[in-house]
Amino acid sequence: MSLLMAGLTDQATADHLGWHLRTVRRHFSALLRRLDAATRFQAGYQAVRRGWLAAEDAPAP
C-alpha cells in the first residue's frame, strides 16, 4: 500500500520489490477487489478509511 500511495507505477513497484510485473498487477487487482475500489485513488482512500494506513503514511506533496 505504501508504494501505491507513493505513486509508483506497476513497473517501478515490481523493480522495487524484485517481482515480475504480472505479479504486481495480480496483487493490485486483488487489492482493488478487497477494497471494493475501481481506481488507485479509491484504493488509497479506502485503505486510510479502514485504518490500513495512517494519514502520516501518505507521501508529502
PQR file with spaces between the fields and no chain letter, atoms N, CA, C, O and H, PARSE charges and radii, in Angstrom:
ATOM       1  N    MET     1       0.823   -1.189    0.000 -0.4000 1.5000
ATOM       2  CA   MET     1       0.000    0.000    0.000 -0.0000 2.0000
ATOM       3  C    MET     1       0.863    1.247    0.000  0.5500 1.7000
ATOM       4  O    MET     1       0.526    2.231   -0.658 -0.5500 1.4000
ATOM       5  N    SER     2       1.967    1.223    0.724 -0.4000 1.5000
ATOM       6  CA   SER     2       2.794    2.432    0.784 -0.0000 2.0000
ATOM       7  C    SER     2       3.382    2.777   -0.578  0.5500 1.7000
ATOM       8  O    SER     2       3.520    3.956   -0.902 -0.5500 1.4000
ATOM       9  H    SER     2       2.241    0.423    1.259  0.4000 1.0000
ATOM      10  N    LEU     3       3.729    1.784   -1.378 -0.4000 1.5000
ATOM      11  CA   LEU     3       4.246    2.057   -2.720 -0.0000 2.0000
ATOM      12  C    LEU     3       3.145    2.620   -3.612  0.5500 1.7000
ATOM      13  O    LEU     3       3.401    3.493   -4.442 -0.5500 1.4000
ATOM      14  H    LEU     3       3.617    0.825   -1.115  0.4000 1.0000
ATOM      15  N    LEU     4       1.938    2.130   -3.445 -0.4000 1.5000
ATOM      16  CA   LEU     4       0.796    2.665   -4.177 -0.0000 2.0000
ATOM      17  C    LEU     4       0.580    4.125   -3.789  0.5500 1.7000
ATOM      18  O    LEU     4       0.395    4.981   -4.655 -0.5500 1.4000
ATOM      19  H    LEU     4       1.730    1.421   -2.771  0.4000 1.0000
ATOM      20  N    MET     5       0.604    4.405   -2.505 -0.4000 1.5000
ATOM      21  CA   MET     5       0.398    5.774   -2.035 -0.0000 2.0000
ATOM      22  C    MET     5       1.531    6.698   -2.478  0.5500 1.7000
ATOM      23  O    MET     5       1.327    7.901   -2.639 -0.5500 1.4000
ATOM      24  H    MET     5       0.754    3.710   -1.801  0.4000 1.0000
ATOM      25  N    ALA     6       2.715    6.141   -2.673 -0.4000 1.5000
ATOM      26  CA   ALA     6       3.845    6.955   -3.123 -0.0000 2.0000
ATOM      27  C    ALA     6       3.740    7.279   -4.607  0.5500 1.7000
ATOM      28  O    ALA     6       4.508    8.093   -5.119 -0.5500 1.4000
ATOM      29  H    ALA     6       2.881    5.163   -2.543  0.4000 1.0000
ATOM      30  N    GLY     7       2.796    6.649   -5.303 -0.4000 1.5000
ATOM      31  CA   GLY     7       2.563    6.953   -6.706 -0.0000 2.0000
ATOM      32  C    GLY     7       3.450    6.182   -7.669  0.5500 1.7000
ATOM      33  O    GLY     7       3.568    6.559   -8.835 -0.5500 1.4000
ATOM      34  H    GLY     7       2.172    5.987   -4.887  0.4000 1.0000
ATOM      35  N    LEU     8       4.078    5.105   -7.199 -0.4000 1.5000
ATOM      36  CA   LEU     8       4.923    4.318   -8.086 -0.0000 2.0000
ATOM      37  C    LEU     8       4.080    3.615   -9.151  0.5500 1.7000
ATOM      38  O    LEU     8       2.946    3.212   -8.894 -0.5500 1.4000
ATOM      39  H    LEU     8       3.983    4.799   -6.251  0.4000 1.0000
ATOM      40  N    THR     9       4.640    3.478  -10.323 -0.4000 1.5000
ATOM      41  CA   THR     9       3.978    2.723  -11.381 -0.0000 2.0000
ATOM      42  C    THR     9       4.068    1.238  -11.039  0.5500 1.7000
ATOM      43  O    THR     9       4.807    0.841  -10.138 -0.5500 1.4000
ATOM      44  H    THR     9       5.561    3.806  -10.531  0.4000 1.0000
ATOM      45  N    ASP    10       3.315    0.436  -11.760 -0.4000 1.5000
ATOM      46  CA   ASP    10       3.389   -1.006  -11.552 -0.0000 2.0000
ATOM      47  C    ASP    10       4.810   -1.512  -11.814  0.5500 1.7000
ATOM      48  O    ASP    10       5.324   -2.350  -11.074 -0.5500 1.4000
ATOM      49  H    ASP    10       2.714    0.759  -12.492  0.4000 1.0000
ATOM      50  N    GLN    11       5.438   -0.994  -12.875 -0.4000 1.5000
ATOM      51  CA   GLN    11       6.793   -1.432  -13.207 -0.0000 2.0000
ATOM      52  C    GLN    11       7.788   -1.003  -12.124  0.5500 1.7000
ATOM      53  O    GLN    11       8.663   -1.786  -11.751 -0.5500 1.4000
ATOM      54  H    GLN    11       5.020   -0.313  -13.476  0.4000 1.0000
ATOM      55  N    ALA    12       7.670    0.209  -11.623 -0.4000 1.5000
ATOM      56  CA   ALA    12       8.573    0.685  -10.570 -0.0000 2.0000
ATOM      57  C    ALA    12       8.379   -0.125   -9.291  0.5500 1.7000
ATOM      58  O    ALA    12       9.343   -0.426   -8.587 -0.5500 1.4000
ATOM      59  H    ALA    12       6.960    0.845  -11.925  0.4000 1.0000
ATOM      60  N    THR    13       7.129   -0.475   -8.995 -0.4000 1.5000
ATOM      61  CA   THR    13       6.841   -1.308   -7.828 -0.0000 2.0000
ATOM      62  C    THR    13       7.466   -2.688   -8.003  0.5500 1.7000
ATOM      63  O    THR    13       8.071   -3.218   -7.071 -0.5500 1.4000
ATOM      64  H    THR    13       6.346   -0.230   -9.567  0.4000 1.0000
ATOM      65  N    ALA    14       7.323   -3.266   -9.185 -0.4000 1.5000
ATOM      66  CA   ALA    14       7.918   -4.579   -9.457 -0.0000 2.0000
ATOM      67  C    ALA    14       9.437   -4.520   -9.296  0.5500 1.7000
ATOM      68  O    ALA    14      10.033   -5.403   -8.680 -0.5500 1.4000
ATOM      69  H    ALA    14       6.831   -2.836   -9.941  0.4000 1.0000
ATOM      70  N    ASP    15      10.051   -3.494   -9.840 -0.4000 1.5000
ATOM      71  CA   ASP    15      11.504   -3.343   -9.717 -0.0000 2.0000
ATOM      72  C    ASP    15      11.916   -3.197   -8.263  0.5500 1.7000
ATOM      73  O    ASP    15      12.895   -3.804   -7.829 -0.5500 1.4000
ATOM      74  H    ASP    15       9.567   -2.776  -10.340  0.4000 1.0000
ATOM      75  N    HIS    16      11.175   -2.395   -7.508 -0.4000 1.5000
ATOM      76  CA   HIS    16      11.499   -2.154   -6.094 -0.0000 2.0000
ATOM      77  C    HIS    16      11.400   -3.440   -5.271  0.5500 1.7000
ATOM      78  O    HIS    16      12.229   -3.692   -4.396 -0.5500 1.4000
ATOM      79  H    HIS    16      10.379   -1.902   -7.861  0.4000 1.0000
ATOM      80  N    LEU    17      10.378   -4.249   -5.561 -0.4000 1.5000
ATOM      81  CA   LEU    17      10.148   -5.473   -4.785 -0.0000 2.0000
ATOM      82  C    LEU    17      10.895   -6.686   -5.337  0.5500 1.7000
ATOM      83  O    LEU    17      10.993   -7.720   -4.677 -0.5500 1.4000
ATOM      84  H    LEU    17       9.705   -4.044   -6.272  0.4000 1.0000
ATOM      85  N    GLY    18      11.422   -6.545   -6.562 -0.4000 1.5000
ATOM      86  CA   GLY    18      12.072   -7.691   -7.185 -0.0000 2.0000
ATOM      87  C    GLY    18      11.075   -8.715   -7.684  0.5500 1.7000
ATOM      88  O    GLY    18      11.373   -9.907   -7.751 -0.5500 1.4000
ATOM      89  H    GLY    18      11.342   -5.705   -7.098  0.4000 1.0000
ATOM      90  N    TRP    19       9.888   -8.242   -8.035 -0.4000 1.5000
ATOM      91  CA   TRP    19       8.821   -9.091   -8.516 -0.0000 2.0000
ATOM      92  C    TRP    19       8.661   -8.907  -10.013  0.5500 1.7000
ATOM      93  O    TRP    19       9.184   -7.952  -10.588 -0.5500 1.4000
ATOM      94  H    TRP    19       9.646   -7.273   -7.981  0.4000 1.0000
ATOM      95  N    HIS    20       7.949   -9.806  -10.634 -0.4000 1.5000
ATOM      96  CA   HIS    20       7.591   -9.689  -12.045 -0.0000 2.0000
ATOM      97  C    HIS    20       6.406   -8.721  -12.137  0.5500 1.7000
ATOM      98  O    HIS    20       5.587   -8.650  -11.221 -0.5500 1.4000
ATOM      99  H    HIS    20       7.524  -10.581  -10.168  0.4000 1.0000
ATOM     100  N    LEU    21       6.322   -7.990  -13.226 -0.4000 1.5000
ATOM     101  CA   LEU    21       5.253   -7.019  -13.433 -0.0000 2.0000
ATOM     102  C    LEU    21       3.879   -7.668  -13.311  0.5500 1.7000
ATOM     103  O    LEU    21       2.970   -7.094  -12.711 -0.5500 1.4000
ATOM     104  H    LEU    21       6.988   -8.048  -13.970  0.4000 1.0000
ATOM     105  N    ARG    22       3.727   -8.854  -13.875 -0.4000 1.5000
ATOM     106  CA   ARG    22       2.424   -9.532  -13.806 -0.0000 2.0000
ATOM     107  C    ARG    22       2.028   -9.856  -12.361  0.5500 1.7000
ATOM     108  O    ARG    22       0.845   -9.810  -12.022 -0.5500 1.4000
ATOM     109  H    ARG    22       4.465   -9.320  -14.363  0.4000 1.0000
ATOM     110  N    THR    23       2.990  -10.177  -11.522 -0.4000 1.5000
ATOM     111  CA   THR    23       2.713  -10.463  -10.115 -0.0000 2.0000
ATOM     112  C    THR    23       2.192   -9.218   -9.412  0.5500 1.7000
ATOM     113  O    THR    23       1.236   -9.291   -8.640 -0.5500 1.4000
ATOM     114  H    THR    23       3.951  -10.213  -11.797  0.4000 1.0000
ATOM     115  N    VAL    24       2.813   -8.087   -9.675 -0.4000 1.5000
ATOM     116  CA   VAL    24       2.364   -6.829   -9.073 -0.0000 2.0000
ATOM     117  C    VAL    24       0.932   -6.534   -9.514  0.5500 1.7000
ATOM     118  O    VAL    24       0.090   -6.176   -8.690 -0.5500 1.4000
ATOM     119  H    VAL    24       3.590   -8.028  -10.302  0.4000 1.0000
ATOM     120  N    ARG    25       0.657   -6.681  -10.790 -0.4000 1.5000
ATOM     121  CA   ARG    25      -0.691   -6.397  -11.294 -0.0000 2.0000
ATOM     122  C    ARG    25      -1.730   -7.343  -10.703  0.5500 1.7000
ATOM     123  O    ARG    25      -2.855   -6.932  -10.416 -0.5500 1.4000
ATOM     124  H    ARG    25       1.341   -6.971  -11.459  0.4000 1.0000
ATOM     125  N    ARG    26      -1.361   -8.597  -10.523 -0.4000 1.5000
ATOM     126  CA   ARG    26      -2.285   -9.565   -9.927 -0.0000 2.0000
ATOM     127  C    ARG    26      -2.588   -9.196   -8.471  0.5500 1.7000
ATOM     128  O    ARG    26      -3.739   -9.249   -8.040 -0.5500 1.4000
ATOM     129  H    ARG    26      -0.448   -8.931  -10.756  0.4000 1.0000
ATOM     130  N    HIS    27      -1.554   -8.826   -7.724 -0.4000 1.5000
ATOM     131  CA   HIS    27      -1.746   -8.416   -6.331 -0.0000 2.0000
ATOM     132  C    HIS    27      -2.576   -7.132   -6.252  0.5500 1.7000
ATOM     133  O    HIS    27      -3.448   -6.995   -5.394 -0.5500 1.4000
ATOM     134  H    HIS    27      -0.618   -8.783   -8.074  0.4000 1.0000
ATOM     135  N    PHE    28      -2.290   -6.195   -7.162 -0.4000 1.5000
ATOM     136  CA   PHE    28      -3.028   -4.946   -7.153 -0.0000 2.0000
ATOM     137  C    PHE    28      -4.505   -5.170   -7.486  0.5500 1.7000
ATOM     138  O    PHE    28      -5.375   -4.554   -6.870 -0.5500 1.4000
ATOM     139  H    PHE    28      -1.582   -6.307   -7.859  0.4000 1.0000
ATOM     140  N    SER    29      -4.790   -6.028   -8.434 -0.4000 1.5000
ATOM     141  CA   SER    29      -6.175   -6.342   -8.780 -0.0000 2.0000
ATOM     142  C    SER    29      -6.912   -6.951   -7.591  0.5500 1.7000
ATOM     143  O    SER    29      -8.067   -6.616   -7.329 -0.5500 1.4000
ATOM     144  H    SER    29      -4.083   -6.529   -8.934  0.4000 1.0000
ATOM     145  N    ALA    30      -6.242   -7.841   -6.880 -0.4000 1.5000
ATOM     146  CA   ALA    30      -6.845   -8.450   -5.689 -0.0000 2.0000
ATOM     147  C    ALA    30      -7.101   -7.389   -4.616  0.5500 1.7000
ATOM     148  O    ALA    30      -8.126   -7.420   -3.934 -0.5500 1.4000
ATOM     149  H    ALA    30      -5.304   -8.114   -7.092  0.4000 1.0000
ATOM     150  N    LEU    31      -6.178   -6.470   -4.478 -0.4000 1.5000
ATOM     151  CA   LEU    31      -6.333   -5.395   -3.504 -0.0000 2.0000
ATOM     152  C    LEU    31      -7.523   -4.505   -3.859  0.5500 1.7000
ATOM     153  O    LEU    31      -8.298   -4.129   -2.979 -0.5500 1.4000
ATOM     154  H    LEU    31      -5.346   -6.446   -5.032  0.4000 1.0000
ATOM     155  N    LEU    32      -7.672   -4.168   -5.136 -0.4000 1.5000
ATOM     156  CA   LEU    32      -8.819   -3.365   -5.561 -0.0000 2.0000
ATOM     157  C    LEU    32     -10.134   -4.077   -5.246  0.5500 1.7000
ATOM     158  O    LEU    32     -11.085   -3.458   -4.769 -0.5500 1.4000
ATOM     159  H    LEU    32      -7.043   -4.473   -5.851  0.4000 1.0000
ATOM     160  N    ARG    33     -10.177   -5.380   -5.516 -0.4000 1.5000
ATOM     161  CA   ARG    33     -11.400   -6.148   -5.212 -0.0000 2.0000
ATOM     162  C    ARG    33     -11.670   -6.148   -3.715  0.5500 1.7000
ATOM     163  O    ARG    33     -12.807   -5.953   -3.284 -0.5500 1.4000
ATOM     164  H    ARG    33      -9.404   -5.882   -5.904  0.4000 1.0000
ATOM     165  N    ARG    34     -10.632   -6.365   -2.927 -0.4000 1.5000
ATOM     166  CA   ARG    34     -10.799   -6.424   -1.470 -0.0000 2.0000
ATOM     167  C    ARG    34     -11.283   -5.090   -0.910  0.5500 1.7000
ATOM     168  O    ARG    34     -12.061   -5.054    0.043 -0.5500 1.4000
ATOM     169  H    ARG    34      -9.709   -6.524   -3.278  0.4000 1.0000
ATOM     170  N    LEU    35     -10.817   -3.994   -1.507 -0.4000 1.5000
ATOM     171  CA   LEU    35     -11.219   -2.668   -1.046 -0.0000 2.0000
ATOM     172  C    LEU    35     -12.486   -2.160   -1.733  0.5500 1.7000
ATOM     173  O    LEU    35     -12.980   -1.082   -1.405 -0.5500 1.4000
ATOM     174  H    LEU    35     -10.184   -4.023   -2.281  0.4000 1.0000
ATOM     175  N    ASP    36     -13.009   -2.930   -2.680 -0.4000 1.5000
ATOM     176  CA   ASP    36     -14.180   -2.528   -3.466 -0.0000 2.0000
ATOM     177  C    ASP    36     -13.926   -1.173   -4.114  0.5500 1.7000
ATOM     178  O    ASP    36     -14.758   -0.268   -4.047 -0.5500 1.4000
ATOM     179  H    ASP    36     -12.608   -3.807   -2.946  0.4000 1.0000
ATOM     180  N    ALA    37     -12.754   -1.050   -4.743 -0.4000 1.5000
ATOM     181  CA   ALA    37     -12.335    0.196   -5.383 -0.0000 2.0000
ATOM     182  C    ALA    37     -12.132   -0.035   -6.879  0.5500 1.7000
ATOM     183  O    ALA    37     -11.763   -1.128   -7.310 -0.5500 1.4000
ATOM     184  H    ALA    37     -12.078   -1.785   -4.798  0.4000 1.0000
ATOM     185  N    ALA    38     -12.380    1.012   -7.658 -0.4000 1.5000
ATOM     186  CA   ALA    38     -12.204    0.924   -9.103 -0.0000 2.0000
ATOM     187  C    ALA    38     -10.926    1.613   -9.567  0.5500 1.7000
ATOM     188  O    ALA    38     -10.436    1.339  -10.662 -0.5500 1.4000
ATOM     189  H    ALA    38     -12.679    1.900   -7.308  0.4000 1.0000
ATOM     190  N    THR    39     -10.379    2.514   -8.735 -0.4000 1.5000
ATOM     191  CA   THR    39      -9.191    3.263   -9.117 -0.0000 2.0000
ATOM     192  C    THR    39      -8.155    3.228   -7.996  0.5500 1.7000
ATOM     193  O    THR    39      -8.460    2.846   -6.866 -0.5500 1.4000
ATOM     194  H    THR    39     -10.778    2.737   -7.845  0.4000 1.0000
ATOM     195  N    ARG    40      -6.937    3.626   -8.321 -0.4000 1.5000
ATOM     196  CA   ARG    40      -5.877    3.706   -7.316 -0.0000 2.0000
ATOM     197  C    ARG    40      -6.242    4.726   -6.235  0.5500 1.7000
ATOM     198  O    ARG    40      -5.990    4.509   -5.050 -0.5500 1.4000
ATOM     199  H    ARG    40      -6.689    3.936   -9.239  0.4000 1.0000
ATOM     200  N    PHE    41      -6.835    5.836   -6.662 -0.4000 1.5000
ATOM     201  CA   PHE    41      -7.239    6.858   -5.695 -0.0000 2.0000
ATOM     202  C    PHE    41      -8.254    6.288   -4.707  0.5500 1.7000
ATOM     203  O    PHE    41      -8.127    6.479   -3.497 -0.5500 1.4000
ATOM     204  H    PHE    41      -7.040    6.013   -7.625  0.4000 1.0000
ATOM     205  N    GLN    42      -9.255    5.591   -5.227 -0.4000 1.5000
ATOM     206  CA   GLN    42     -10.263    4.992   -4.357 -0.0000 2.0000
ATOM     207  C    GLN    42      -9.630    3.972   -3.418  0.5500 1.7000
ATOM     208  O    GLN    42     -10.014    3.880   -2.252 -0.5500 1.4000
ATOM     209  H    GLN    42      -9.357    5.436   -6.210  0.4000 1.0000
ATOM     210  N    ALA    43      -8.674    3.213   -3.910 -0.4000 1.5000
ATOM     211  CA   ALA    43      -7.996    2.226   -3.070 -0.0000 2.0000
ATOM     212  C    ALA    43      -7.263    2.918   -1.920  0.5500 1.7000
ATOM     213  O    ALA    43      -7.339    2.475   -0.774 -0.5500 1.4000
ATOM     214  H    ALA    43      -8.362    3.287   -4.857  0.4000 1.0000
ATOM     215  N    GLY    44      -6.558    3.998   -2.229 -0.4000 1.5000
ATOM     216  CA   GLY    44      -5.868    4.750   -1.177 -0.0000 2.0000
ATOM     217  C    GLY    44      -6.829    5.317   -0.159  0.5500 1.7000
ATOM     218  O    GLY    44      -6.589    5.243    1.046 -0.5500 1.4000
ATOM     219  H    GLY    44      -6.497    4.358   -3.160  0.4000 1.0000
ATOM     220  N    TYR    45      -7.919    5.884   -0.645 -0.4000 1.5000
ATOM     221  CA   TYR    45      -8.941    6.441    0.242 -0.0000 2.0000
ATOM     222  C    TYR    45      -9.521    5.355    1.156  0.5500 1.7000
ATOM     223  O    TYR    45      -9.639    5.549    2.366 -0.5500 1.4000
ATOM     224  H    TYR    45      -8.114    5.945   -1.623  0.4000 1.0000
ATOM     225  N    GLN    46      -9.878    4.216    0.566 -0.4000 1.5000
ATOM     226  CA   GLN    46     -10.450    3.123    1.353 -0.0000 2.0000
ATOM     227  C    GLN    46      -9.457    2.572    2.373  0.5500 1.7000
ATOM     228  O    GLN    46      -9.840    2.217    3.487 -0.5500 1.4000
ATOM     229  H    GLN    46      -9.782    4.059   -0.417  0.4000 1.0000
ATOM     230  N    ALA    47      -8.192    2.502    1.993 -0.4000 1.5000
ATOM     231  CA   ALA    47      -7.175    1.989    2.918 -0.0000 2.0000
ATOM     232  C    ALA    47      -7.034    2.905    4.129  0.5500 1.7000
ATOM     233  O    ALA    47      -6.918    2.419    5.254 -0.5500 1.4000
ATOM     234  H    ALA    47      -7.881    2.791    1.088  0.4000 1.0000
ATOM     235  N    VAL    48      -7.043    4.214    3.922 -0.4000 1.5000
ATOM     236  CA   VAL    48      -6.969    5.163    5.037 -0.0000 2.0000
ATOM     237  C    VAL    48      -8.247    5.077    5.858  0.5500 1.7000
ATOM     238  O    VAL    48      -8.207    5.048    7.088 -0.5500 1.4000
ATOM     239  H    VAL    48      -7.138    4.609    3.009  0.4000 1.0000
ATOM     240  N    ARG    49      -9.371    5.038    5.172 -0.4000 1.5000
ATOM     241  CA   ARG    49     -10.672    4.973    5.852 -0.0000 2.0000
ATOM     242  C    ARG    49     -10.798    3.729    6.739  0.5500 1.7000
ATOM     243  O    ARG    49     -11.399    3.781    7.812 -0.5500 1.4000
ATOM     244  H    ARG    49      -9.403    5.063    4.172  0.4000 1.0000
ATOM     245  N    ARG    50     -10.232    2.626    6.286 -0.4000 1.5000
ATOM     246  CA   ARG    50     -10.311    1.375    7.046 -0.0000 2.0000
ATOM     247  C    ARG    50      -9.206    1.224    8.083  0.5500 1.7000
ATOM     248  O    ARG    50      -9.163    0.239    8.820 -0.5500 1.4000
ATOM     249  H    ARG    50      -9.743    2.583    5.414  0.4000 1.0000
ATOM     250  N    GLY    51      -8.317    2.207    8.134 -0.4000 1.5000
ATOM     251  CA   GLY    51      -7.257    2.169    9.136 -0.0000 2.0000
ATOM     252  C    GLY    51      -6.054    1.357    8.721  0.5500 1.7000
ATOM     253  O    GLY    51      -5.190    1.068    9.548 -0.5500 1.4000
ATOM     254  H    GLY    51      -8.352    3.007    7.536  0.4000 1.0000
ATOM     255  N    TRP    52      -5.978    0.979    7.445 -0.4000 1.5000
ATOM     256  CA   TRP    52      -4.816    0.225    6.955 -0.0000 2.0000
ATOM     257  C    TRP    52      -3.598    1.124    6.858  0.5500 1.7000
ATOM     258  O    TRP    52      -2.464    0.669    7.005 -0.5500 1.4000
ATOM     259  H    TRP    52      -6.680    1.215    6.773  0.4000 1.0000
ATOM     260  N    LEU    53      -3.843    2.413    6.608 -0.4000 1.5000
ATOM     261  CA   LEU    53      -2.782    3.413    6.520 -0.0000 2.0000
ATOM     262  C    LEU    53      -3.182    4.609    7.347  0.5500 1.7000
ATOM     263  O    LEU    53      -4.358    4.969    7.401 -0.5500 1.4000
ATOM     264  H    LEU    53      -4.765    2.782    6.488  0.4000 1.0000
ATOM     265  N    ALA    54      -2.207    5.230    7.997 -0.4000 1.5000
ATOM     266  CA   ALA    54      -2.455    6.470    8.710 -0.0000 2.0000
ATOM     267  C    ALA    54      -2.159    7.627    7.769  0.5500 1.7000
ATOM     268  O    ALA    54      -1.422    7.469    6.796 -0.5500 1.4000
ATOM     269  H    ALA    54      -1.252    4.937    7.954  0.4000 1.0000
ATOM     270  N    ALA    55      -2.729    8.784    8.058 -0.4000 1.5000
ATOM     271  CA   ALA    55      -2.509    9.955    7.209 -0.0000 2.0000
ATOM     272  C    ALA    55      -1.035   10.276    7.104  0.5500 1.7000
ATOM     273  O    ALA    55      -0.586   10.741    6.056 -0.5500 1.4000
ATOM     274  H    ALA    55      -3.328    8.912    8.849  0.4000 1.0000
ATOM     275  N    GLU    56      -0.270   10.045    8.150 -0.4000 1.5000
ATOM     276  CA   GLU    56       1.170   10.340    8.114 -0.0000 2.0000
ATOM     277  C    GLU    56       1.942    9.366    7.234  0.5500 1.7000
ATOM     278  O    GLU    56       3.108    9.614    6.926 -0.5500 1.4000
ATOM     279  H    GLU    56      -0.635    9.668    9.002  0.4000 1.0000
ATOM     280  N    ASP    57       1.320    8.263    6.822 -0.4000 1.5000
ATOM     281  CA   ASP    57       1.953    7.317    5.909 -0.0000 2.0000
ATOM     282  C    ASP    57       1.937    7.823    4.464  0.5500 1.7000
ATOM     283  O    ASP    57       2.709    7.358    3.625 -0.5500 1.4000
ATOM     284  H    ASP    57       0.373    8.062    7.072  0.4000 1.0000
ATOM     285  N    ALA    58       1.054    8.774    4.188 -0.4000 1.5000
ATOM     286  CA   ALA    58       0.938    9.316    2.841 -0.0000 2.0000
ATOM     287  C    ALA    58       2.173   10.146    2.523  0.5500 1.7000
ATOM     288  O    ALA    58       2.702   10.828    3.400 -0.5500 1.4000
ATOM     289  H    ALA    58       0.427    9.152    4.869  0.4000 1.0000
ATOM     290  N    PRO    59       2.636   10.096    1.283 -0.5600 1.5000
ATOM     291  CA   PRO    59       3.825   10.874    0.912  0.2800 2.0000
ATOM     292  C    PRO    59       3.553   12.367    0.944  0.5500 1.7000
ATOM     293  O    PRO    59       2.424   12.805    0.725 -0.5500 1.4000
ATOM     294  N    ALA    60       4.579   13.139    1.212 -0.4000 1.5000
ATOM     295  CA   ALA    60       4.462   14.598    1.226 -0.0000 2.0000
ATOM     296  C    ALA    60       4.269   15.099   -0.199  0.5500 1.7000
ATOM     297  O    ALA    60       4.829   14.532   -1.138 -0.5500 1.4000
ATOM     298  H    ALA    60       5.497   12.783    1.390  0.4000 1.0000
ATOM     299  N    PRO    61       3.473   16.168   -0.368 -0.5600 1.5000
ATOM     300  CA   PRO    61       3.239   16.695   -1.719  0.2800 2.0000
ATOM     301  C    PRO    61       4.476   17.317   -2.323  0.5500 1.7000
ATOM     302  O    PRO    61       4.434   17.802   -3.453 -0.5500 1.4000
